[in-house]
Amino acid sequence: MAFAWKAAGITYNRYLAVAARVVRRSLKEDKRLVAERRGEMDLRFAKWENGKQGEAKNLASANEQAMAQQAGQQQ
């Protein structure tokens, strides 16, 4: 028998994210706010060149900048 998340066509990681969001939203207001803040992610990355690490950047803001730059080039 297939897993429900697999039958739905989503990854296990996405399934866990959805389940966690459902649990957080079911909490009372004060506990929910604390849990939602804990659930936010702050991913950072750094580009390596010639064996040296570059500046660490926030992934979300870097993606926004890249998308804006891409949109500007297409026009």
CHARMM internal coordinates of N, CA and C (Angstrom, degrees):
IC EDIT
DIST 1 N 1 CA 1.4500
DIST 1 CA 1 C 1.5376
ANGL 1 N 1 CA 1 C 109.22
DIST 1 C 2 N 1.2943
ANGL 1 CA 1 C 2 N 115.85
DIHE 1 N 1 CA 1 C 2 N 132.79
DIST 2 N 2 CA 1.4694
ANGL 1 C 2 N 2 CA 121.43
DIHE 1 CA 1 C 2 N 2 CA -178.59
DIST 2 CA 2 C 1.5316
ANGL 2 N 2 CA 2 C 110.51
DIHE 1 C 2 N 2 CA 2 C -77.38
DIST 2 C 3 N 1.3142
ANGL 2 CA 2 C 3 N 114.95
DIHE 2 N 2 CA 2 C 3 N 151.54
DIST 3 N 3 CA 1.4537
ANGL 2 C 3 N 3 CA 120.05
DIHE 2 CA 2 C 3 N 3 CA 175.20
DIST 3 CA 3 C 1.5257
ANGL 3 N 3 CA 3 C 108.95
DIHE 2 C 3 N 3 CA 3 C -69.89
DIST 3 C 4 N 1.3335
ANGL 3 CA 3 C 4 N 116.30
DIHE 3 N 3 CA 3 C 4 N 151.26
DIST 4 N 4 CA 1.4664
ANGL 3 C 4 N 4 CA 120.76
DIHE 3 CA 3 C 4 N 4 CA -177.73
DIST 4 CA 4 C 1.5275
ANGL 4 N 4 CA 4 C 111.10
DIHE 3 C 4 N 4 CA 4 C -63.17
DIST 4 C 5 N 1.3347
ANGL 4 CA 4 C 5 N 117.99
DIHE 4 N 4 CA 4 C 5 N -40.64
DIST 5 N 5 CA 1.4595
ANGL 4 C 5 N 5 CA 120.68
DIHE 4 CA 4 C 5 N 5 CA -179.62
DIST 5 CA 5 C 1.5150
ANGL 5 N 5 CA 5 C 111.53
DIHE 4 C 5 N 5 CA 5 C -66.50
DIST 5 C 6 N 1.3257
ANGL 5 CA 5 C 6 N 115.86
DIHE 5 N 5 CA 5 C 6 N -33.79
DIST 6 N 6 CA 1.4648
ANGL 5 C 6 N 6 CA 119.77
DIHE 5 CA 5 C 6 N 6 CA 179.36
DIST 6 CA 6 C 1.5322
ANGL 6 N 6 CA 6 C 109.79
DIHE 5 C 6 N 6 CA 6 C -73.01
DIST 6 C 7 N 1.3258
ANGL 6 CA 6 C 7 N 116.44
DIHE 6 N 6 CA 6 C 7 N -40.09
DIST 7 N 7 CA 1.4626
ANGL 6 C 7 N 7 CA 120.77
DIHE 6 CA 6 C 7 N 7 CA 178.30
DIST 7 CA 7 C 1.5276
ANGL 7 N 7 CA 7 C 110.98
DIHE 6 C 7 N 7 CA 7 C -65.42
DIST 7 C 8 N 1.3495
ANGL 7 CA 7 C 8 N 116.39
DIHE 7 N 7 CA 7 C 8 N -30.55
DIST 8 N 8 CA 1.4638
ANGL 7 C 8 N 8 CA 120.57
DIHE 7 CA 7 C 8 N 8 CA 179.19
DIST 8 CA 8 C 1.5263
ANGL 8 N 8 CA 8 C 111.84
DIHE 7 C 8 N 8 CA 8 C -78.26
DIST 8 C 9 N 1.3320
ANGL 8 CA 8 C 9 N 117.06
DIHE 8 N 8 CA 8 C 9 N -11.17
DIST 9 N 9 CA 1.4591
ANGL 8 C 9 N 9 CA 120.64
DIHE 8 CA 8 C 9 N 9 CA 176.99
DIST 9 CA 9 C 1.5190
ANGL 9 N 9 CA 9 C 114.19
DIHE 8 C 9 N 9 CA 9 C 84.35
DIST 9 C 10 N 1.3446
ANGL 9 CA 9 C 10 N 116.90
DIHE 9 N 9 CA 9 C 10 N 25.24
DIST 10 N 10 CA 1.4624
ANGL 9 C 10 N 10 CA 119.24
DIHE 9 CA 9 C 10 N 10 CA 177.14
DIST 10 CA 10 C 1.5250
ANGL 10 N 10 CA 10 C 109.03
DIHE 9 C 10 N 10 CA 10 C -117.56
DIST 10 C 11 N 1.3226
ANGL 10 CA 10 C 11 N 115.25
DIHE 10 N 10 CA 10 C 11 N 161.75
DIST 11 N 11 CA 1.4582
ANGL 10 C 11 N 11 CA 119.61
DIHE 10 CA 10 C 11 N 11 CA 179.16
DIST 11 CA 11 C 1.5236
ANGL 11 N 11 CA 11 C 109.80
DIHE 10 C 11 N 11 CA 11 C -79.34
DIST 11 C 12 N 1.3206
ANGL 11 CA 11 C 12 N 114.63
DIHE 11 N 11 CA 11 C 12 N 162.24
DIST 12 N 12 CA 1.4668
ANGL 11 C 12 N 12 CA 119.54
DIHE 11 CA 11 C 12 N 12 CA 178.77
DIST 12 CA 12 C 1.5216
ANGL 12 N 12 CA 12 C 110.41
DIHE 11 C 12 N 12 CA 12 C -63.70
DIST 12 C 13 N 1.3150
ANGL 12 CA 12 C 13 N 116.99
DIHE 12 N 12 CA 12 C 13 N -37.96
DIST 13 N 13 CA 1.4605
ANGL 12 C 13 N 13 CA 120.70
DIHE 12 CA 12 C 13 N 13 CA 179.37
DIST 13 CA 13 C 1.5266
ANGL 13 N 13 CA 13 C 110.80
DIHE 12 C 13 N 13 CA 13 C -62.81
DIST 13 C 14 N 1.3257
ANGL 13 CA 13 C 14 N 117.13
DIHE 13 N 13 CA 13 C 14 N -42.48
DIST 14 N 14 CA 1.4681
ANGL 13 C 14 N 14 CA 121.33
DIHE 13 CA 13 C 14 N 14 CA 178.07
DIST 14 CA 14 C 1.5317
ANGL 14 N 14 CA 14 C 110.34
DIHE 13 C 14 N 14 CA 14 C -65.56
DIST 14 C 15 N 1.3321
ANGL 14 CA 14 C 15 N 116.81
DIHE 14 N 14 CA 14 C 15 N -39.76
DIST 15 N 15 CA 1.4605
ANGL 14 C 15 N 15 CA 121.86
DIHE 14 CA 14 C 15 N 15 CA 177.10
DIST 15 CA 15 C 1.5252
ANGL 15 N 15 CA 15 C 110.64
DIHE 14 C 15 N 15 CA 15 C -58.60
DIST 15 C 16 N 1.3451
ANGL 15 CA 15 C 16 N 116.68
DIHE 15 N 15 CA 15 C 16 N -45.21
DIST 16 N 16 CA 1.4597
ANGL 15 C 16 N 16 CA 120.44
DIHE 15 CA 15 C 16 N 16 CA 178.83
DIST 16 CA 16 C 1.5234
ANGL 16 N 16 CA 16 C 111.64
DIHE 15 C 16 N 16 CA 16 C -63.84
DIST 16 C 17 N 1.3229
ANGL 16 CA 16 C 17 N 117.55
DIHE 16 N 16 CA 16 C 17 N -38.20
DIST 17 N 17 CA 1.4646
ANGL 16 C 17 N 17 CA 121.21
DIHE 16 CA 16 C 17 N 17 CA 178.95
DIST 17 CA 17 C 1.5238
ANGL 17 N 17 CA 17 C 110.64
DIHE 16 C 17 N 17 CA 17 C -64.06
DIST 17 C 18 N 1.3092
ANGL 17 CA 17 C 18 N 116.62
DIHE 17 N 17 CA 17 C 18 N -42.78
DIST 18 N 18 CA 1.4721
ANGL 17 C 18 N 18 CA 120.83
DIHE 17 CA 17 C 18 N 18 CA 179.32
DIST 18 CA 18 C 1.5317
ANGL 18 N 18 CA 18 C 109.89
DIHE 17 C 18 N 18 CA 18 C -65.45
DIST 18 C 19 N 1.3246
ANGL 18 CA 18 C 19 N 117.18
DIHE 18 N 18 CA 18 C 19 N -44.56
DIST 19 N 19 CA 1.4630
ANGL 18 C 19 N 19 CA 120.96
DIHE 18 CA 18 C 19 N 19 CA -179.75
DIST 19 CA 19 C 1.5272
ANGL 19 N 19 CA 19 C 110.86
DIHE 18 C 19 N 19 CA 19 C -62.58
DIST 19 C 20 N 1.3297
ANGL 19 CA 19 C 20 N 116.94
DIHE 19 N 19 CA 19 C 20 N -41.63
DIST 20 N 20 CA 1.4654
ANGL 19 C 20 N 20 CA 120.52
DIHE 19 CA 19 C 20 N 20 CA 179.32
DIST 20 CA 20 C 1.5189
ANGL 20 N 20 CA 20 C 110.87
DIHE 19 C 20 N 20 CA 20 C -64.46
DIST 20 C 21 N 1.3359
ANGL 20 CA 20 C 21 N 116.80
DIHE 20 N 20 CA 20 C 21 N -40.17
DIST 21 N 21 CA 1.4663
ANGL 20 C 21 N 21 CA 120.39
DIHE 20 CA 20 C 21 N 21 CA 179.53
DIST 21 CA 21 C 1.5316
ANGL 21 N 21 CA 21 C 110.38
DIHE 20 C 21 N 21 CA 21 C -64.44
DIST 21 C 22 N 1.3232
ANGL 21 CA 21 C 22 N 117.02
DIHE 21 N 21 CA 21 C 22 N -40.17
DIST 22 N 22 CA 1.4674
ANGL 21 C 22 N 22 CA 121.01
DIHE 21 CA 21 C 22 N 22 CA 179.25
DIST 22 CA 22 C 1.5264
ANGL 22 N 22 CA 22 C 110.45
DIHE 21 C 22 N 22 CA 22 C -63.24
DIST 22 C 23 N 1.3198
ANGL 22 CA 22 C 23 N 116.50
DIHE 22 N 22 CA 22 C 23 N -43.30
DIST 23 N 23 CA 1.4688
ANGL 22 C 23 N 23 CA 120.00
DIHE 22 CA 22 C 23 N 23 CA 179.56
DIST 23 CA 23 C 1.5218
ANGL 23 N 23 CA 23 C 110.25
DIHE 22 C 23 N 23 CA 23 C -64.66
DIST 23 C 24 N 1.3399
ANGL 23 CA 23 C 24 N 117.44
DIHE 23 N 23 CA 23 C 24 N -44.49
DIST 24 N 24 CA 1.4679
ANGL 23 C 24 N 24 CA 120.30
DIHE 23 CA 23 C 24 N 24 CA 179.86
DIST 24 CA 24 C 1.5172
ANGL 24 N 24 CA 24 C 111.66
DIHE 23 C 24 N 24 CA 24 C -60.34
DIST 24 C 25 N 1.3245
ANGL 24 CA 24 C 25 N 116.67
DIHE 24 N 24 CA 24 C 25 N -41.10
DIST 25 N 25 CA 1.4691
ANGL 24 C 25 N 25 CA 120.13
DIHE 24 CA 24 C 25 N 25 CA -178.25
DIST 25 CA 25 C 1.5224
ANGL 25 N 25 CA 25 C 112.70
DIHE 24 C 25 N 25 CA 25 C -71.36
DIST 25 C 26 N 1.3178
ANGL 25 CA 25 C 26 N 117.80
DIHE 25 N 25 CA 25 C 26 N -18.27
DIST 26 N 26 CA 1.4642
ANGL 25 C 26 N 26 CA 120.43
DIHE 25 CA 25 C 26 N 26 CA -179.30
DIST 26 CA 26 C 1.5290
ANGL 26 N 26 CA 26 C 112.47
DIHE 25 C 26 N 26 CA 26 C -85.14
DIST 26 C 27 N 1.3244
ANGL 26 CA 26 C 27 N 117.35
DIHE 26 N 26 CA 26 C 27 N -7.93
DIST 27 N 27 CA 1.4614
ANGL 26 C 27 N 27 CA 121.19
DIHE 26 CA 26 C 27 N 27 CA -178.81
DIST 27 CA 27 C 1.5266
ANGL 27 N 27 CA 27 C 111.59
DIHE 26 C 27 N 27 CA 27 C -77.97
DIST 27 C 28 N 1.3318
ANGL 27 CA 27 C 28 N 115.62
DIHE 27 N 27 CA 27 C 28 N 161.24
DIST 28 N 28 CA 1.4638
ANGL 27 C 28 N 28 CA 120.31
DIHE 27 CA 27 C 28 N 28 CA 174.18
DIST 28 CA 28 C 1.5214
ANGL 28 N 28 CA 28 C 108.72
DIHE 27 C 28 N 28 CA 28 C -66.53
DIST 28 C 29 N 1.3268
ANGL 28 CA 28 C 29 N 115.65
DIHE 28 N 28 CA 28 C 29 N 159.89
DIST 29 N 29 CA 1.4688
ANGL 28 C 29 N 29 CA 122.36
DIHE 28 CA 28 C 29 N 29 CA -170.18
DIST 29 CA 29 C 1.5289
ANGL 29 N 29 CA 29 C 113.98
DIHE 28 C 29 N 29 CA 29 C -51.68
DIST 29 C 30 N 1.3180
ANGL 29 CA 29 C 30 N 118.64
DIHE 29 N 29 CA 29 C 30 N -50.61
DIST 30 N 30 CA 1.4681
ANGL 29 C 30 N 30 CA 120.38
DIHE 29 CA 29 C 30 N 30 CA -176.04
DIST 30 CA 30 C 1.5277
ANGL 30 N 30 CA 30 C 111.95
DIHE 29 C 30 N 30 CA 30 C -65.03
DIST 30 C 31 N 1.3118
ANGL 30 CA 30 C 31 N 116.96
DIHE 30 N 30 CA 30 C 31 N -44.40
DIST 31 N 31 CA 1.4727
ANGL 30 C 31 N 31 CA 121.17
DIHE 30 CA 30 C 31 N 31 CA 178.86
DIST 31 CA 31 C 1.5302
ANGL 31 N 31 CA 31 C 111.04
DIHE 30 C 31 N 31 CA 31 C -70.13
DIST 31 C 32 N 1.3238
ANGL 31 CA 31 C 32 N 116.74
DIHE 31 N 31 CA 31 C 32 N -33.65
DIST 32 N 32 CA 1.4622
ANGL 31 C 32 N 32 CA 121.48
DIHE 31 CA 31 C 32 N 32 CA -179.45
DIST 32 CA 32 C 1.5249
ANGL 32 N 32 CA 32 C 111.00
DIHE 31 C 32 N 32 CA 32 C -63.56
DIST 32 C 33 N 1.3228
ANGL 32 CA 32 C 33 N 116.72
DIHE 32 N 32 CA 32 C 33 N -44.09
DIST 33 N 33 CA 1.4612
ANGL 32 C 33 N 33 CA 120.16
DIHE 32 CA 32 C 33 N 33 CA -179.32
DIST 33 CA 33 C 1.5298
ANGL 33 N 33 CA 33 C 111.67
DIHE 32 C 33 N 33 CA 33 C -61.45
DIST 33 C 34 N 1.3283
ANGL 33 CA 33 C 34 N 116.28
DIHE 33 N 33 CA 33 C 34 N -42.59
DIST 34 N 34 CA 1.4551
ANGL 33 C 34 N 34 CA 120.68
DIHE 33 CA 33 C 34 N 34 CA 178.64
DIST 34 CA 34 C 1.5284
ANGL 34 N 34 CA 34 C 110.47
DIHE 33 C 34 N 34 CA 34 C -64.34
DIST 34 C 35 N 1.3321
ANGL 34 CA 34 C 35 N 116.75
DIHE 34 N 34 CA 34 C 35 N -43.97
DIST 35 N 35 CA 1.4617
ANGL 34 C 35 N 35 CA 121.08
DIHE 34 CA 34 C 35 N 35 CA -178.79
DIST 35 CA 35 C 1.5292
ANGL 35 N 35 CA 35 C 111.64
DIHE 34 C 35 N 35 CA 35 C -67.05
DIST 35 C 36 N 1.3270
ANGL 35 CA 35 C 36 N 118.07
DIHE 35 N 35 CA 35 C 36 N -37.81
DIST 36 N 36 CA 1.4643
ANGL 35 C 36 N 36 CA 120.47
DIHE 35 CA 35 C 36 N 36 CA 179.34
DIST 36 CA 36 C 1.5243
ANGL 36 N 36 CA 36 C 111.26
DIHE 35 C 36 N 36 CA 36 C -66.13
DIST 36 C 37 N 1.3299
ANGL 36 CA 36 C 37 N 117.25
DIHE 36 N 36 CA 36 C 37 N -38.76
DIST 37 N 37 CA 1.4660
ANGL 36 C 37 N 37 CA 119.70
DIHE 36 CA 36 C 37 N 37 CA 177.31
DIST 37 CA 37 C 1.5183
ANGL 37 N 37 CA 37 C 110.53
DIHE 36 C 37 N 37 CA 37 C -63.75
DIST 37 C 38 N 1.3211
ANGL 37 CA 37 C 38 N 116.84
DIHE 37 N 37 CA 37 C 38 N -38.10
DIST 38 N 38 CA 1.4508
ANGL 37 C 38 N 38 CA 121.40
DIHE 37 CA 37 C 38 N 38 CA 179.02
DIST 38 CA 38 C 1.5198
ANGL 38 N 38 CA 38 C 110.99
DIHE 37 C 38 N 38 CA 38 C -67.79
DIST 38 C 39 N 1.3214
ANGL 38 CA 38 C 39 N 117.33
DIHE 38 N 38 CA 38 C 39 N -28.78
DIST 39 N 39 CA 1.4523
ANGL 38 C 39 N 39 CA 121.91
DIHE 38 CA 38 C 39 N 39 CA -177.38
DIST 39 CA 39 C 1.5192
ANGL 39 N 39 CA 39 C 114.19
DIHE 38 C 39 N 39 CA 39 C -79.51
DIST 39 C 40 N 1.3297
ANGL 39 CA 39 C 40 N 117.41
DIHE 39 N 39 CA 39 C 40 N -13.82
DIST 40 N 40 CA 1.4617
ANGL 39 C 40 N 40 CA 119.72
DIHE 39 CA 39 C 40 N 40 CA 179.16
DIST 40 CA 40 C 1.5195
ANGL 40 N 40 CA 40 C 109.61
DIHE 39 C 40 N 40 CA 40 C -72.43
DIST 40 C 41 N 1.3190
ANGL 40 CA 40 C 41 N 115.60
DIHE 40 N 40 CA 40 C 41 N 145.40
DIST 41 N 41 CA 1.4506
ANGL 40 C 41 N 41 CA 119.99
DIHE 40 CA 40 C 41 N 41 CA -179.58
DIST 41 CA 41 C 1.5190
ANGL 41 N 41 CA 41 C 110.28
DIHE 40 C 41 N 41 CA 41 C -111.59
DIST 41 C 42 N 1.2887
ANGL 41 CA 41 C 42 N 114.91
DIHE 41 N 41 CA 41 C 42 N 145.58
DIST 42 N 42 CA 1.4524
ANGL 41 C 42 N 42 CA 121.11
DIHE 41 CA 41 C 42 N 42 CA 175.83
DIST 42 CA 42 C 1.5263
ANGL 42 N 42 CA 42 C 107.21
DIHE 41 C 42 N 42 CA 42 C -127.12
DIST 42 C 43 N 1.3149
ANGL 42 CA 42 C 43 N 115.79
DIHE 42 N 42 CA 42 C 43 N 87.08
DIST 43 N 43 CA 1.4582
ANGL 42 C 43 N 43 CA 120.62
DIHE 42 CA 42 C 43 N 43 CA -178.99
DIST 43 CA 43 C 1.5158
ANGL 43 N 43 CA 43 C 110.16
DIHE 42 C 43 N 43 CA 43 C -87.27
DIST 43 C 44 N 1.3133
ANGL 43 CA 43 C 44 N 115.62
DIHE 43 N 43 CA 43 C 44 N 138.49
DIST 44 N 44 CA 1.4548
ANGL 43 C 44 N 44 CA 121.55
DIHE 43 CA 43 C 44 N 44 CA 179.17
DIST 44 CA 44 C 1.5215
ANGL 44 N 44 CA 44 C 108.11
DIHE 43 C 44 N 44 CA 44 C -127.42
DIST 44 C 45 N 1.3256
ANGL 44 CA 44 C 45 N 115.98
DIHE 44 N 44 CA 44 C 45 N 153.14
DIST 45 N 45 CA 1.4577
ANGL 44 C 45 N 45 CA 120.62
DIHE 44 CA 44 C 45 N 45 CA 176.99
DIST 45 CA 45 C 1.5177
ANGL 45 N 45 CA 45 C 108.67
DIHE 44 C 45 N 45 CA 45 C -143.49
DIST 45 C 46 N 1.3083
ANGL 45 CA 45 C 46 N 115.07
DIHE 45 N 45 CA 45 C 46 N 161.45
DIST 46 N 46 CA 1.4582
ANGL 45 C 46 N 46 CA 120.78
DIHE 45 CA 45 C 46 N 46 CA 177.26
DIST 46 CA 46 C 1.5298
ANGL 46 N 46 CA 46 C 107.76
DIHE 45 C 46 N 46 CA 46 C -139.44
DIST 46 C 47 N 1.3052
ANGL 46 CA 46 C 47 N 116.41
DIHE 46 N 46 CA 46 C 47 N 138.98
DIST 47 N 47 CA 1.4560
ANGL 46 C 47 N 47 CA 121.71
DIHE 46 CA 46 C 47 N 47 CA 178.30
DIST 47 CA 47 C 1.5322
ANGL 47 N 47 CA 47 C 108.47
DIHE 46 C 47 N 47 CA 47 C -88.90
DIST 47 C 48 N 1.3122
ANGL 47 CA 47 C 48 N 116.44
DIHE 47 N 47 CA 47 C 48 N 133.02
DIST 48 N 48 CA 1.4594
ANGL 47 C 48 N 48 CA 121.82
DIHE 47 CA 47 C 48 N 48 CA 179.89
DIST 48 CA 48 C 1.5217
ANGL 48 N 48 CA 48 C 109.35
DIHE 47 C 48 N 48 CA 48 C -102.62
DIST 48 C 49 N 1.3189
ANGL 48 CA 48 C 49 N 116.67
DIHE 48 N 48 CA 48 C 49 N 131.02
DIST 49 N 49 CA 1.4591
ANGL 48 C 49 N 49 CA 122.38
DIHE 48 CA 48 C 49 N 49 CA 176.44
DIST 49 CA 49 C 1.5210
ANGL 49 N 49 CA 49 C 109.22
DIHE 48 C 49 N 49 CA 49 C -135.86
DIST 49 C 50 N 1.3050
ANGL 49 CA 49 C 50 N 116.54
DIHE 49 N 49 CA 49 C 50 N 130.70
DIST 50 N 50 CA 1.4681
ANGL 49 C 50 N 50 CA 122.52
DIHE 49 CA 49 C 50 N 50 CA 179.23
DIST 50 CA 50 C 1.5201
ANGL 50 N 50 CA 50 C 112.41
DIHE 49 C 50 N 50 CA 50 C 53.51
DIST 50 C 51 N 1.3219
ANGL 50 CA 50 C 51 N 117.14
DIHE 50 N 50 CA 50 C 51 N 38.91
DIST 51 N 51 CA 1.4516
ANGL 50 C 51 N 51 CA 121.84
DIHE 50 CA 50 C 51 N 51 CA 177.04
DIST 51 CA 51 C 1.5119
ANGL 51 N 51 CA 51 C 115.03
DIHE 50 C 51 N 51 CA 51 C 76.38
DIST 51 C 52 N 1.3371
ANGL 51 CA 51 C 52 N 118.15
DIHE 51 N 51 CA 51 C 52 N 9.66
DIST 52 N 52 CA 1.4587
ANGL 51 C 52 N 52 CA 120.85
DIHE 51 CA 51 C 52 N 52 CA -179.84
DIST 52 CA 52 C 1.5275
ANGL 52 N 52 CA 52 C 109.98
DIHE 51 C 52 N 52 CA 52 C -122.08
DIST 52 C 53 N 1.3174
ANGL 52 CA 52 C 53 N 114.34
DIHE 52 N 52 CA 52 C 53 N 138.13
DIST 53 N 53 CA 1.4624
ANGL 52 C 53 N 53 CA 120.45
DIHE 52 CA 52 C 53 N 53 CA -179.11
DIST 53 CA 53 C 1.5139
ANGL 53 N 53 CA 53 C 109.79
DIHE 52 C 53 N 53 CA 53 C -78.71
DIST 53 C 54 N 1.3401
ANGL 53 CA 53 C 54 N 115.13
DIHE 53 N 53 CA 53 C 54 N 132.88
DIST 54 N 54 CA 1.4586
ANGL 53 C 54 N 54 CA 120.96
DIHE 53 CA 53 C 54 N 54 CA 176.09
DIST 54 CA 54 C 1.5140
ANGL 54 N 54 CA 54 C 110.77
DIHE 53 C 54 N 54 CA 54 C -83.22
DIST 54 C 55 N 1.3057
ANGL 54 CA 54 C 55 N 115.22
DIHE 54 N 54 CA 54 C 55 N -168.56
DIST 55 N 55 CA 1.4634
ANGL 54 C 55 N 55 CA 121.41
DIHE 54 CA 54 C 55 N 55 CA -178.89
DIST 55 CA 55 C 1.5296
ANGL 55 N 55 CA 55 C 110.40
DIHE 54 C 55 N 55 CA 55 C -67.81
DIST 55 C 56 N 1.3320
ANGL 55 CA 55 C 56 N 116.73
DIHE 55 N 55 CA 55 C 56 N 136.58
DIST 56 N 56 CA 1.4654
ANGL 55 C 56 N 56 CA 121.73
DIHE 55 CA 55 C 56 N 56 CA 176.50
DIST 56 CA 56 C 1.5200
ANGL 56 N 56 CA 56 C 108.45
DIHE 55 C 56 N 56 CA 56 C -77.15
DIST 56 C 57 N 1.3418
ANGL 56 CA 56 C 57 N 116.19
DIHE 56 N 56 CA 56 C 57 N 129.92
DIST 57 N 57 CA 1.4606
ANGL 56 C 57 N 57 CA 121.39
DIHE 56 CA 56 C 57 N 57 CA -177.99
DIST 57 CA 57 C 1.5136
ANGL 57 N 57 CA 57 C 110.15
DIHE 56 C 57 N 57 CA 57 C -124.10
DIST 57 C 58 N 1.3254
ANGL 57 CA 57 C 58 N 115.66
DIHE 57 N 57 CA 57 C 58 N 152.93
DIST 58 N 58 CA 1.4566
ANGL 57 C 58 N 58 CA 122.49
DIHE 57 CA 57 C 58 N 58 CA 175.24
DIST 58 CA 58 C 1.5275
ANGL 58 N 58 CA 58 C 107.97
DIHE 57 C 58 N 58 CA 58 C -72.56
DIST 58 C 59 N 1.3230
ANGL 58 CA 58 C 59 N 117.42
DIHE 58 N 58 CA 58 C 59 N 128.64
DIST 59 N 59 CA 1.4565
ANGL 58 C 59 N 59 CA 121.87
DIHE 58 CA 58 C 59 N 59 CA -176.01
DIST 59 CA 59 C 1.5234
ANGL 59 N 59 CA 59 C 112.47
DIHE 58 C 59 N 59 CA 59 C -63.93
DIST 59 C 60 N 1.3225
ANGL 59 CA 59 C 60 N 118.14
DIHE 59 N 59 CA 59 C 60 N -41.95
DIST 60 N 60 CA 1.4689
ANGL 59 C 60 N 60 CA 121.32
DIHE 59 CA 59 C 60 N 60 CA -177.96
DIST 60 CA 60 C 1.5217
ANGL 60 N 60 CA 60 C 111.07
DIHE 59 C 60 N 60 CA 60 C -63.56
DIST 60 C 61 N 1.3310
ANGL 60 CA 60 C 61 N 117.28
DIHE 60 N 60 CA 60 C 61 N -46.31
DIST 61 N 61 CA 1.4682
ANGL 60 C 61 N 61 CA 119.30
DIHE 60 CA 60 C 61 N 61 CA -179.07
DIST 61 CA 61 C 1.5300
ANGL 61 N 61 CA 61 C 111.09
DIHE 60 C 61 N 61 CA 61 C -69.87
DIST 61 C 62 N 1.3278
ANGL 61 CA 61 C 62 N 117.82
DIHE 61 N 61 CA 61 C 62 N -34.65
DIST 62 N 62 CA 1.4632
ANGL 61 C 62 N 62 CA 120.62
DIHE 61 CA 61 C 62 N 62 CA 177.27
DIST 62 CA 62 C 1.5288
ANGL 62 N 62 CA 62 C 110.55
DIHE 61 C 62 N 62 CA 62 C -65.38
DIST 62 C 63 N 1.3201
ANGL 62 CA 62 C 63 N 117.41
DIHE 62 N 62 CA 62 C 63 N -38.34
DIST 63 N 63 CA 1.4652
ANGL 62 C 63 N 63 CA 121.18
DIHE 62 CA 62 C 63 N 63 CA 177.43
DIST 63 CA 63 C 1.5298
ANGL 63 N 63 CA 63 C 111.04
DIHE 62 C 63 N 63 CA 63 C -65.35
DIST 63 C 64 N 1.3350
ANGL 63 CA 63 C 64 N 116.81
DIHE 63 N 63 CA 63 C 64 N -41.83
DIST 64 N 64 CA 1.4665
ANGL 63 C 64 N 64 CA 120.60
DIHE 63 CA 63 C 64 N 64 CA 178.75
DIST 64 CA 64 C 1.5228
ANGL 64 N 64 CA 64 C 110.94
DIHE 63 C 64 N 64 CA 64 C -62.32
DIST 64 C 65 N 1.3284
ANGL 64 CA 64 C 65 N 116.54
DIHE 64 N 64 CA 64 C 65 N -43.45
DIST 65 N 65 CA 1.4608
ANGL 64 C 65 N 65 CA 120.76
DIHE 64 CA 64 C 65 N 65 CA 179.11
DIST 65 CA 65 C 1.5194
ANGL 65 N 65 CA 65 C 111.31
DIHE 64 C 65 N 65 CA 65 C -63.59
DIST 65 C 66 N 1.3243
ANGL 65 CA 65 C 66 N 116.58
DIHE 65 N 65 CA 65 C 66 N -43.05
DIST 66 N 66 CA 1.4638
ANGL 65 C 66 N 66 CA 120.80
DIHE 65 CA 65 C 66 N 66 CA -179.81
DIST 66 CA 66 C 1.5242
ANGL 66 N 66 CA 66 C 110.99
DIHE 65 C 66 N 66 CA 66 C -64.71
DIST 66 C 67 N 1.3343
ANGL 66 CA 66 C 67 N 117.38
DIHE 66 N 66 CA 66 C 67 N -39.61
DIST 67 N 67 CA 1.4646
ANGL 66 C 67 N 67 CA 120.47
DIHE 66 CA 66 C 67 N 67 CA 179.59
DIST 67 CA 67 C 1.5220
ANGL 67 N 67 CA 67 C 110.66
DIHE 66 C 67 N 67 CA 67 C -67.97
DIST 67 C 68 N 1.3354
ANGL 67 CA 67 C 68 N 117.45
DIHE 67 N 67 CA 67 C 68 N -39.34
DIST 68 N 68 CA 1.4628
ANGL 67 C 68 N 68 CA 120.62
DIHE 67 CA 67 C 68 N 68 CA 177.86
DIST 68 CA 68 C 1.5236
ANGL 68 N 68 CA 68 C 110.52
DIHE 67 C 68 N 68 CA 68 C -65.33
DIST 68 C 69 N 1.3146
ANGL 68 CA 68 C 69 N 116.40
DIHE 68 N 68 CA 68 C 69 N -41.06
DIST 69 N 69 CA 1.4601
ANGL 68 C 69 N 69 CA 120.89
DIHE 68 CA 68 C 69 N 69 CA 178.94
DIST 69 CA 69 C 1.5359
ANGL 69 N 69 CA 69 C 110.41
DIHE 68 C 69 N 69 CA 69 C -65.33
DIST 69 C 70 N 1.3089
ANGL 69 CA 69 C 70 N 116.64
DIHE 69 N 69 CA 69 C 70 N -41.45
DIST 70 N 70 CA 1.4774
ANGL 69 C 70 N 70 CA 122.15
DIHE 69 CA 69 C 70 N 70 CA 179.02
DIST 70 CA 70 C 1.5346
ANGL 70 N 70 CA 70 C 109.84
DIHE 69 C 70 N 70 CA 70 C -63.37
DIST 70 C 71 N 1.3252
ANGL 70 CA 70 C 71 N 116.88
DIHE 70 N 70 CA 70 C 71 N -42.80
DIST 71 N 71 CA 1.4616
ANGL 70 C 71 N 71 CA 120.77
DIHE 70 CA 70 C 71 N 71 CA -179.79
DIST 71 CA 71 C 1.5377
ANGL 71 N 71 CA 71 C 110.33
DIHE 70 C 71 N 71 CA 71 C -65.31
DIST 71 C 72 N 1.3231
ANGL 71 CA 71 C 72 N 117.67
DIHE 71 N 71 CA 71 C 72 N -37.91
DIST 72 N 72 CA 1.4581
ANGL 71 C 72 N 72 CA 122.02
DIHE 71 CA 71 C 72 N 72 CA 178.30
DIST 72 CA 72 C 1.5169
ANGL 72 N 72 CA 72 C 111.94
DIHE 71 C 72 N 72 CA 72 C -65.87
DIST 72 C 73 N 1.3188
ANGL 72 CA 72 C 73 N 118.15
DIHE 72 N 72 CA 72 C 73 N -34.21
DIST 73 N 73 CA 1.4637
ANGL 72 C 73 N 73 CA 121.56
DIHE 72 CA 72 C 73 N 73 CA -179.25
DIST 73 CA 73 C 1.5206
ANGL 73 N 73 CA 73 C 112.08
DIHE 72 C 73 N 73 CA 73 C -75.60
DIST 73 C 74 N 1.3307
ANGL 73 CA 73 C 74 N 116.89
DIHE 73 N 73 CA 73 C 74 N -27.48
DIST 74 N 74 CA 1.4709
ANGL 73 C 74 N 74 CA 120.85
DIHE 73 CA 73 C 74 N 74 CA -177.98
DIST 74 CA 74 C 1.5161
ANGL 74 N 74 CA 74 C 112.10
DIHE 73 C 74 N 74 CA 74 C -76.77
DIST 74 C 75 N 1.3175
ANGL 74 CA 74 C 75 N 118.73
DIHE 74 N 74 CA 74 C 75 N -20.72
DIST 75 N 75 CA 1.4631
ANGL 74 C 75 N 75 CA 120.99
DIHE 74 CA 74 C 75 N 75 CA -175.82
DIST 75 CA 75 C 1.4903
ANGL 75 N 75 CA 75 C 111.81
DIHE 74 C 75 N 75 CA 75 C -84.16
END
COOR INIT
IC SEED 1 N 1 CA 1 C
IC BUILD
